[in-house]
Amino acid sequence: MRILLTADPELPVPPKLYGGIERIVDLLITGLQSRGHTVALVAHPESTSKASQFFPWWGKQSQNKLDVLKNTAVLWSAVQQFQPDIVHSFSRILYLLPLLSSPIPKVMSYQRNPSLRTTSWGAKLAKGSLTFTGCSDYICGIGQKAGGLWQTIHNCVELEKYTFQPQVKADAPLVFLSRVEYIKGAHQAIAAARQAKKPLIIAGNQVNTPEGKQYWQQEIAPYLGKDGIEYIGPVNDIQKNELLGQALAMIVPIQWDEPFGIVFAEALACGTPVISCPRGALPEIVRQGIDGYLVNNLQETCTAIEKISQINRYNCRQRIEQCFCADVVVNKYEQMYLSLLSSESLTFAKN
C-alpha cells in the first residue's frame, strides 16, 4: 500500500520532547514500512522521521486561517505527487476539504475532543470515503454523536524504549510527569505526597501563559525544595525511561477528561503503577487495583499511595505488551487500511 500520513504543523515528527500525536505518527511510519508499505509524511519542516517521501507544511499554526489555506494546498499537492492508496490525517480535517469528494479512502484520526460540527459536515461531504478513528472509546463516544463511521484505535508506546523494572527501592519517589498545569493535577500530587510523607519528583514543561504562570507561582513554587518535593524540568526519552523506572508510582491526578495520555502507558511499560483519576480514557488504560488506582479525592489518593506496593509490576508491563504496544496498534491500522481498500474495490466492481 501507498499511505500518506499527516501530522499537525506545530511540532516535528518525531518530537524532540513533548508531543504525543507526533510520537504515534512516527511509530506508525516505522511500523508500516517494516511491513513493506510505502509511507509519505506531511508535517513540520524539521521532521526527521524516515518516511519514503516528505512534504513540509508551509503554514506553522493550525488555528491561523492563512496557514490553513497554505496547508490545504500543500496536502493537495502531496496527494498529486505521491498518488496514495490511503490518506490518513492526524492533523486538521479542513486540510482534507478539496479531497473529501474524491473516492480515495481517507482516515481522520482524533487525539483530542472532535468538533461535532466539522466531523458532521466532513462525513456528509465525503459520502462514505472518510473513516474516523479516536484514540479511546471516550473520544469515539463524543464523535459518534455527529455521525459517520468511527473506530477506536488506542495510542501506543515503543516497548524497546522502556526498560521493565520488576522492583524499586523502599524509599523510591513518586513521580509526576506531564505538563505542569492545573488540568494535569500537579498541585494534587504535591498535596498527596506531603500528606503521605513520600518524596515527589515533578518533571515536565511549565505553561507559559498568564494562567500557567499564576498556577506555577501559587500552587507549585512554594512547595519546591521542601518535604522531598523536587522539580527537574522537561525530560527526553532516555531521562523519562530512567525516571519512571525508579518510581514507586507515577501520580498524575488529572482534573479533566484525558483523551488518552501516552505517559500513562509509558509508566506501565516500565512496570510502574499509575495513580490518576477515573476521567476520560483512564479507565480504558488502568485496571483498578491491577495496574494502579483511579481515585476521586485526596483521601483516596493517600490510600492508593499506601497500597501501591501491592501492585504487581509485571502485570503493568504485560498490560502494555498485550494492548498498547506499537506492534498491536500498527496491526490495527494496517487491517483498517486493507479493509477500506477492499471495500473500495468491491464498490468499484459493482459500478
C-alpha positions in Angstrom: 0.0 0.0 0.0 1.0 3.6 -0.5 -0.1 5.6 2.6 0.1 9.3 3.1 0.2 10.4 6.7 -0.2 14.0 8.1 0.6 15.5 11.5 -0.1 18.9 13.0 2.3 21.7 11.8 3.4 22.8 15.3 5.8 20.1 16.2 8.3 17.9 14.2 7.8 14.1 13.8 9.2 12.6 16.0 9.1 15.4 18.6 12.2 16.4 20.5 10.5 16.5 23.9 6.7 16.8 24.4 4.4 15.6 21.5 2.1 12.6 21.9 0.5 12.7 18.4 3.8 13.1 16.7 5.2 10.1 18.5 2.3 8.0 17.3 2.8 9.1 13.7 6.5 8.3 13.8 5.8 4.8 15.3 3.2 4.2 12.6 5.6 5.2 9.8 8.3 2.9 11.2 5.9 0.0 11.7 4.2 0.2 8.3 7.4 0.5 6.4 8.8 -2.5 8.2 5.8 -4.4 6.9 6.6 -3.5 3.3 4.3 -0.5 2.8 5.4 2.8 1.2 4.7 5.8 3.5 4.9 9.5 2.9 4.6 12.2 5.5 3.3 15.8 5.6 4.5 17.5 8.7 6.6 20.2 10.4 9.7 21.2 8.2 12.1 20.0 10.9 10.7 16.4 11.0 13.3 13.7 10.8 11.0 10.6 10.6 12.3 8.1 8.0 9.3 8.3 5.6 9.8 7.4 2.0 8.7 10.9 0.9 8.4 14.0 2.9 6.3 17.2 2.3 6.8 20.1 4.7 3.8 22.3 5.7 4.0 25.9 4.6 1.8 27.2 7.4 3.1 26.9 11.0 -0.2 27.3 13.0 -3.2 25.0 13.0 -5.5 27.8 14.1 -4.3 30.5 11.7 -6.7 31.0 8.8 -4.0 31.9 6.2 -1.9 28.9 7.4 -4.9 26.6 7.0 -5.2 27.7 3.3 -1.5 27.2 2.8 -1.5 23.7 4.3 -4.6 22.7 2.4 -2.7 23.5 -0.8 0.3 21.5 0.5 -1.8 18.4 1.2 -3.5 18.6 -2.2 -0.1 18.9 -3.9 1.3 15.9 -1.9 -1.6 13.7 -3.0 -1.0 14.6 -6.6 2.7 13.8 -6.4 2.6 10.7 -4.2 -0.6 9.2 -5.5 -1.5 7.4 -2.3 -3.9 4.5 -1.8 -4.9 5.9 1.6 -4.7 9.4 3.1 -4.5 9.3 6.9 -4.8 12.6 8.7 -3.7 13.3 12.3 -3.9 17.0 11.5 -6.9 19.2 10.7 -9.9 18.0 8.9 -10.0 21.3 7.0 -6.9 20.3 5.2 -8.8 17.4 3.6 -11.6 19.7 2.2 -10.5 19.6 -1.5 -10.1 15.8 -1.2 -13.4 14.9 0.6 -15.3 14.3 -2.6 -12.5 12.2 -4.0 -13.0 8.4 -3.9 -9.6 7.9 -2.3 -10.2 6.3 1.1 -9.5 8.8 3.9 -9.0 8.4 7.6 -9.3 11.2 10.1 -7.8 10.4 13.5 -8.6 12.3 16.6 -6.3 12.6 19.6 -8.5 15.2 21.2 -12.2 16.0 21.5 -13.6 16.3 18.0 -15.7 19.2 16.8 -19.2 17.8 16.2 -19.9 20.4 13.5 -16.8 19.8 11.4 -17.0 16.0 11.7 -20.6 16.1 10.7 -20.1 18.1 7.5 -16.9 16.1 6.8 -18.8 12.8 6.9 -21.6 14.2 4.6 -19.2 15.7 2.0 -17.1 12.5 1.9 -20.1 10.3 1.1 -18.6 7.2 2.7 -15.0 7.7 1.7 -14.0 9.1 5.2 -13.5 6.9 8.3 -12.9 8.4 11.7 -10.8 6.9 14.5 -10.4 8.0 18.1 -7.5 7.3 20.4 -10.0 6.0 23.0 -13.6 4.8 23.4 -14.1 8.1 25.2 -13.2 10.1 22.1 -15.2 7.9 19.8 -18.2 8.2 22.1 -18.1 12.0 21.6 -17.5 11.8 17.8 -20.3 9.3 17.1 -22.8 11.9 18.1 -22.0 13.7 14.9 -22.5 10.6 12.7 -20.0 8.9 10.4 -18.0 5.7 10.8 -15.9 5.5 14.0 -13.4 3.0 15.2 -11.3 3.1 18.4 -7.6 2.5 17.9 -5.7 3.3 21.1 -2.3 5.0 21.3 0.8 3.0 21.9 4.4 3.0 23.0 7.6 1.6 21.6 8.4 -1.1 24.1 12.1 -1.1 23.3 12.5 2.4 24.7 11.2 1.4 28.1 13.1 -0.8 30.5 11.0 -3.1 32.7 11.9 -2.6 36.4 10.5 -5.5 38.4 11.2 -3.8 41.8 12.3 -0.4 43.2 13.9 0.7 46.4 11.9 1.0 49.6 12.3 4.8 49.6 11.6 5.2 45.8 9.9 8.5 45.0 6.6 9.2 43.4 6.9 10.8 40.0 4.6 13.4 38.3 5.3 13.5 34.6 3.2 15.8 32.4 2.8 19.5 31.6 2.8 21.4 34.9 -0.7 22.9 34.7 -3.9 22.7 36.7 -5.7 20.1 34.5 -2.9 17.6 35.0 -3.2 17.9 38.8 0.4 18.7 39.8 -1.0 20.5 42.9 -3.0 17.4 43.9 0.1 15.3 43.5 2.0 17.6 45.8 -0.8 17.6 48.4 -0.9 13.8 48.4 2.8 13.3 48.6 3.1 15.7 51.5 0.3 14.0 53.4 1.7 10.5 52.7 5.2 11.7 53.6 6.6 10.5 50.3 9.2 12.2 48.1 7.9 13.6 44.8 9.8 14.4 41.6 7.9 16.7 39.2 9.0 16.5 35.6 7.5 18.3 32.6 7.3 21.7 30.9 5.8 24.7 32.5 3.0 26.5 30.7 4.0 30.0 29.5 0.6 31.7 29.7 -0.7 34.2 32.3 -2.8 31.4 33.8 0.1 28.9 33.7 2.5 31.3 35.3 0.0 32.1 38.1 -0.6 28.4 38.7 3.1 27.8 39.0 3.7 30.7 41.3 0.8 29.9 43.6 0.4 26.1 43.5 3.9 24.7 42.7 6.8 27.0 43.5 6.0 27.5 47.2 6.5 23.8 47.9 9.6 23.1 45.9 12.7 22.2 48.0 10.6 21.2 51.0 9.2 17.8 52.2 11.0 16.0 49.4 9.3 17.9 46.6 11.6 18.5 43.6 11.2 19.9 40.1 13.6 18.7 37.4 12.1 20.3 34.3 11.3 18.6 30.9 12.9 15.2 30.2 13.9 13.4 27.0 13.1 9.8 26.2 16.3 8.4 27.9 15.7 10.5 31.0 12.0 9.6 31.0 12.8 5.8 31.0 15.2 6.2 33.9 12.8 8.5 35.9 9.7 6.2 35.5 11.7 3.1 36.1 12.9 4.2 39.5 9.5 5.5 40.7 7.3 3.9 43.3 4.3 5.1 41.2 3.5 7.8 38.6 1.0 10.1 40.1 -0.9 12.4 37.7 -4.3 13.2 39.3 -6.0 14.7 36.2 -8.6 17.4 36.6 -10.0 17.0 33.1 -11.3 14.3 30.7 -8.0 12.9 29.3 -8.4 11.8 25.6 -5.7 9.1 26.2 -2.4 10.2 27.8 0.6 8.3 26.4 2.5 9.0 29.6 0.3 6.6 31.5 1.2 3.8 29.0 4.9 4.8 29.2 4.8 4.4 33.0 3.2 1.0 32.8 5.7 -0.1 30.2 8.4 0.4 32.9 6.4 -1.7 35.3 5.5 1.5 37.2 1.9 1.6 38.5 -0.3 4.6 37.9 -2.3 6.8 40.3 -4.8 9.0 38.5 -8.5 9.8 38.3 -11.4 7.9 36.6 -11.9 10.5 33.9 -11.7 10.4 30.1 -9.8 7.4 28.8 -8.0 6.5 32.1 -10.5 3.6 32.9 -9.5 2.1 29.5 -5.8 2.1 30.4 -5.6 1.4 34.1 -7.3 -1.6 35.6 -8.3 -0.7 39.2 -6.1 -2.5 41.7 -4.1 -4.3 38.9 -2.2 -1.5 37.1 -2.7 1.1 39.8 -5.5 3.1 41.3 -8.1 5.6 40.0 -9.0 8.0 42.8 -11.6 10.7 43.3 -10.2 12.8 46.2 -7.2 13.5 48.4 -8.0 10.8 50.9 -8.4 8.1 48.2 -5.1 9.3 46.7 -3.3 8.9 50.0 -4.8 5.4 50.5 -3.7 4.5 47.0 -0.1 5.5 47.8 -0.2 3.3 51.0 -1.4 0.3 48.9 0.8 0.9 45.9 3.3 -1.8 46.9 0.5 -4.4 46.4 0.6 -3.8 42.7 2.5 -6.4 40.7 4.8 -4.5 38.4 4.9 -7.4 36.0 1.1 -7.0 35.4 1.7 -3.4 34.5 4.3 -4.3 31.8 2.1 -7.1 30.5 -0.8 -4.7 30.1 1.2 -2.7 27.6 2.6 -5.7 25.8 -0.9 -7.1 25.2 -2.9 -3.9 24.5 -0.8 -0.7 23.9 2.5 -1.7 22.2 3.4 -0.4 18.8 3.0 -3.8 17.0 -0.6 -4.3 18.3 -1.6 -0.8 17.3 0.2 -0.7 13.9 -1.6 -4.0 13.1 -5.0 -2.4 13.8 -4.3 0.5 11.5 -3.0 -1.9 8.8 -6.0 -4.1 9.0 -8.3 -1.0 8.8 -6.5 0.2 5.6 -6.8 -3.2 4.0 -10.5 -3.3 4.9 -11.1 0.2 3.4 -9.3 -0.7 0.2 -11.2 -3.9 -0.1 -14.5 -2.1 0.3 -13.4 0.4 -2.3 -12.6 -2.4 -4.8 -16.0 -4.0 -4.2 -17.8 -0.7 -4.8 -15.7 -0.1 -8.0 -16.5 -3.6 -9.3 -20.3 -3.1 -8.7 -20.3 0.1 -10.5 
